[in-house]
């Protein structure tokens, strides 16, 4: 028997030992000991937090324990547990509250001053002058894509060109706009 790995990150992380993967599993305990590390890696790939992964695996193993006697083919246990992991994770994801999430800082800091309408108009005018300097074809594509809010495919259809042509021409046009000296102070 191999001793459990040292230095657990979370409570319960040391309960899994490494065993050969091709042994028969006469009991649930022997299965968990043999396949625990592999299943824990699968659980970690489904969650961002190692402790959440262990909780997820424990829940999936509890479901497997309840169904242990009904599982006829013990060679398919990994698939059963992986399905339980996926289903449990999906259920957790669906049940989470959408309005609650952790973040390091507020997405909109309070007290930001509203931009001055005059400054916005100056920016708008400068942008429009820069767009007007573009060659006709590039200008048409930029206007359709960003002012008329058409997709690349719709723009291509309107102008009778390929989607690739729209992508490359718009990319070149945006590069020219980035280089426009009139827009430099805005950045």
N, C-alpha and C positions, 0 to 999 in steps of 0.2 A: 504494500500500500504506500503510495506517495504522500508525503505530508502536504497539508494545504499551503498555498502560496503565502508568503509573509507580506505584511504591509497593506492591509485592506484599506481601500479608499472610503468605503461606507460600511455600516454595520452589516454583518452577514456576508461580506465578500470573501471571507476565508473558508466558507463552508464547502467549496467545490475543490475536489482533488482531480488530478489528471490520471485517467485510466485508459487502457486500450479501448479503441472505438469499435472493435468488431466482436465484443463479447456478448453473450446472451444476458438478458436482464431478468433474473428470477424474481426480483422485487423492484418496487418503485424506488427505494433508496439506492439500490445498486445502479439503476438507470440514471438518477440524478447525479450520483457521484461520478459516473463515467462520462456523461454528456454535458454536465453543468457548464464547464468553461466554454464549450462550443456554443451552447445555447445563450450564454451570457454575452458572447460576442455578437450574436444575432440581435439580442435585445438592445445592446449598446448602439448598434447601427440604426435602430428605430427611434432612439431618443438622443437628445443632446446632453443629458445629464447622466453620469454613471450611476448615481443613486436611484434615479427614476428607472434606469434599465434594470437594476436589481429588483425593484418593486414590480416592474412589468413581468420579469421572469418568474417571480414568486407567484404572481396571480395566475400566469399561464400554467405553472406547475401544479398549483392548487386545482385548477380545472382538469388537468391531466390525471391527478390523483383520484378525483371523483369518478372519472371515466375509466380508470385503470383496468377494472375487471371486464369492461365491455370492449376493450381494444384487443382484437383477435391477433393481429399481425404486429408483433413487437418490433419488427424491422422497420415499420412505418412510424415509430414513435416520434422521431425527429420532425417528420412532416406534420404530425398531429400537434406537437408543441409549437412549431413555427406558425402554424395556422392560428393556434390559440394566442400566440404573441401578436400576430397581425390584427386579429379580431379585437383583442383587448386594447391595443394601441389605437385602433380606429374608433372604438367606443369612447376611449378617454378623450380623443381629439374632438369627437362630436359633442361630448358633454361639457367641454370647457366653455367658460363664459367668454363670449366674443369681446365684451367690453373690458375685460381684465387682461392685462399683459404686463410683464416686467420689462422695464427699460432703464438705462442709466440716467437719462435726462428726459425732460419733457419734450414732446415733439414740437410744441409751439411755446417758446418761452413767453411768459406774461410780460406785458409792458412794452412790446416792440412798437415803435411809433409807426403810424400809417404813412405810407409814402406820399409825398407831395404830388397832387394831381399835375402840377406844372412840370415837375421832374419826369413824371410818367409820360407826359405828352412830348417832352424833349427827346426822351428815349425812343418813343414810338416814331417820331419824325426822323430821327437819325437812322433807325433801323430801316424805315421805308426808303430813305435816300440810298442807303447801302444796297438794298434789294434792287432798286431801280438801276444801279450801276452794273448789275449782272447782265451777261448776254441774254438775249430774248428767250432762248430755249431753257436755260437754267432758271431764269426768273419765273417763267411759266410753271416749271416744276415745283419750285419753292412755294409759289403762291398757292398752287393746287394742294400741295402736301400740308403746308403749315397755316395758311390763311383760310383756305377752304376746308381743311381737315379731311382730305381724301386719303385713302390708303395708297400704298405704292401701286397695287394692281389697278385701282380705279384711275389713278393718275396716268398710268401707262395706257389704259384703255382710252381715256379722253384724248391723249396726245398721239395715239396710234404708234406707240413704241413698246419695247419689251420692258419688263419689270427691272431687269438688270440695268438697262439704260437709265431708268429713273433713279435707281439706287446710286449709280456712279455719278450721274450729273448732279443730283442733290448733294452728294458727299463733297464733290468739288465746289459747289456753290457755297455750302456751309463753311468750307475751308477759306474761301475768299471773304466771306462775311467776318470770320474770326480775324482775318488779317486787315480788315478795313480800319484805317487810322481814325476815322470819325467815331468808331465804336470802341476804341481802345480805352478811353477814360471810363467807360461804363463798367468794364470788368472790374 
